[in-house]
Amino acid sequence: MRFVVIVLLVVLFGAVKLPAELALSATHRRLHFRAVEFDPGLREQIGQLGFVAALSGFRALVADVLFVQAHMAWERTEWGRVLFLFRQVTTLQPRALLFWDMAAWHMAWNASAAALRDPAQPRLALRIKAQREYIQLGKDFLERGIRNNPDRPQLYEALARLYRDKDKDHEHAAEFFEKAADLPDAPSYARRFAAYEISYCEGREREAYDRLHTLYSAGEKERLPTLIRRLKDLEIKLDIPLDQRIANPVP
């Protein structure tokens, strides 16, 4: 009899708990929240302190402490420690855009520049290799950040800038500026920057011209020096008739 009562209580508790769990899961999916998985590799990935935080519900507090430590490691140019700490921080707080953005910036800009100037490495080829590896680490942070925050434009824009400034990859830069522009709260310049990048892509000159001309026709606020210069270049390259060219002089 006692066993039957226990079974009934367990079933009743499960029935009461199930709607709340389903609602919570639906909210997580709607917010694109990727929960921390407590698998055996998590402790190794984020360290003992981070693992305890993940178990105890103090992820945000510990992530902030680790973020400060990462900043201190950056000031000492301890790039390996910066990487280690930002991996912990972003694992603990995957919805915090600042952490992904800062991690990528430190790797792709700061660490990569330091690697290229490393006085301890006399071989240029190895310095360039290290530089490229740090840039790739920055790219990886942004790609994982986007997977955790697919509804936010900031990391798409950051990845577009990385492709543009570090890889000179105009195709991918245009792609991610465009993805940023398609999201709510995107910066007003994202669509224009996508068109700029397309204008440098071989074979897409006509598309770029049409996009830039549409922006130009939208009004004075869009007629910025870079847009006018790119339009002028494309007018020549596409042999646009003189009477169809914009009147503005080259800035």
N, C-alpha and C positions, 0 to 999 in steps of 0.2 A: 504493500500500500504506500509506504514511504517513497519507494522508487517511482511509483506512478505520479505522486504529487510533485516530485522533483522534475520529472520529465515534463509534466504539464506547465510548471513554472518556467522552465527553459523555453518551451514552445511559446508561452504567452509573452515572455520577455522579447523573444525574437520577433514576434508579430508586432509588438509595440515599437521596437527599435527599427524595423525594416523601412517604414516610410521616411523616417528621419535620415537614414543612411542613403536612401535613394535620392532624396531631395538634395542632400549634401553632394553626392556624386554628380548630380545634374548641374548644380551650381559650379562645381569645379570644371566640368566640361565646358560650360558656357563661358567661363572666365579663362579657359585654356590653361588651367592650373595643372602643372605636372608635379604631383606630390613626390616627396622624398621617399625613395624606396629603401627600406631597411634590409638590404641584402648583405651578404657577408663581405662584399667588397667596399661597402660604404665607409666603414671605419678606417680602412687603409686610405681611401680617397680623401677624406676630409679630416682625418686625425682624431685623436681621442676626445679633445675638447668639443670639436664639431659634432662628433657622434653622440656625445652626452647631450648636447644642445638639441640635436634632432629628436632624441628620445624624450627629452623633458619638455619640449615646447618652447624653448628659449632661443629659437633659431635666429630671430631678428636681432636680439641683443648680442649674441655671440658673433653674428655676421658683422655687426657694426664694430665690435672690438677688433676683429680680424682685418677689417677694412683699414682701420687706423694703423695696425701693424704693417699692412701692405704699403701704406703711404710712407711709413718710416723706413721700410726696406727699400723703397724707391729712392728716398733721399740718400741712402747709403749705396745706391746702385747695385743692390744685391738681387739681380734679375731672377735667379732661380727661386729665391724666397718669394719675390713678388708673384711669380707664376704660381707657386704652391699655395700661397695665401688666397689669391683670387680664385683659384679653383675651389677652395673651401667656401669662400664667400658666395660665389655664384651657385654652388650646389645647395647651400643652406637657404638662399633667398633668390630663387630663379625668376621671380616676378619683379625684382628691383632692377630697372633699366640702368640706373647709374652704375651698378657694379659691373654689368656686362660691358658698358661703354668705356669705363675707366680701365678695365682689364685689357680690352682691345687696344686702347690708346697707349698704355704702358708697353705692351708687347710690340705692336706694329710700328709705333713711332719712337718711343724712348729707347727701348731695349735694342731695336733694330739699328738705330743710329749709333748707339754705344758699341754694338758689335762691329759695325763697319769701321769705327775709329779705334778699335781695341789695340793699344800699344803692345800688349803682350802677345799678339798674334802677327808675326811678320809677313805671313803669306796672304796676299790680297784675295786669292780665290777662296780661302777658308773664311776670311772675314765676310765676304759676300754670301757665302753659304750660310753662315750663322745669321746674317741679316735677313735672308729669305726665310729661314726657319722661324725667326721671331715674327715676321710679317704673317706667316701662315698661322702661327699661334693666335695672333690678333684676329685673323679672319675666322678661325675656329670659335673663338669666344663669341663673335657676333652671330655666326650661324647658329650656334646653340642658343644664344639669347633670343634669336628670332623664333626658333622652334618653341621656346617657352613663352614667347610674347608675340604671337603672329598677328595680333590685332593692334599693335602699336607701331607708329611710323618711325620712331627715332632710330631704332637699330638698323632698319632698312637703309635709312639715309647714311648712317655711319658706315655701313658696309659699302654703299655706293661710293662714298668718299675714299675709302680704303682702295677700292678697285681703281678709282680715278687717279689718286695721288701716288699710290705705292706701286701698283701694277701697270699703270697706263693702259688699263683694259676698259676701253670706252663702251664696248658692248655690254659687259656686266654692270658697269657703272650706270648706264642708261636704264638697264633692267631694274636695278634696285631703287634708283630715284623714282622710277615710274611706279613701282610697288608702294613706295612710301607715299607718293602723291595720291594713290587710290584709297588710302585709309583716312578715317576721320581724324581731325586735328593735325593733319599734315601741314608742314610749313608751306607758305604760298609759293616759294621759289622752287619746290621740288619738281613740279612739272616743267618749269623752264630749264632747270638743270638737266633733266632727262633729255630735253631737246638739244641742249648744247652738246651732250655726249654723243647723241645720235649723229650730229653734224660732223663728228670726227670718224664715223664708221664708214669704211669703204663700201660703196654700193647702196648706201641709205641716204644719199645726199638729198634726193627729191623729198623723201619723207621728212627729213630734218627741215628742209626749206618750208614745206607746208606747215609744219608745226610752229616754226619760229615766226612765219608770216601771220599765222593765226594769233599768236601772242602779241605780235606787233600791232595787229589790227584791233586788239582789245583796248588800246588806249595808251596814253602817255606814261602811265606808271610802269608799263611793261617795256618801254623803249629805252632799255638800259644800254650802256656802251658795249658790253659784251654781246648782247643780242644783236645790236646793229652791226657790229663787226662780223659776226658769224653770218648774218644775212647777206652782207656785202660780199663776203667770200663765196658764198653759195650762188649768188647771182652771177658771178663771173664763171664759176665752175660749171653751172648748169646753162650758161648762155641765155639768161633771162632777157627778153626784149627790153630795150632801154626805157620804153614808155611804161613798163610794168615794175620797174625797180623803185625801191623806196627813195624818198627825196633826201633823207638825212645824210649828211657827209660822214665819212669814216671818222670815228672819234680819235 
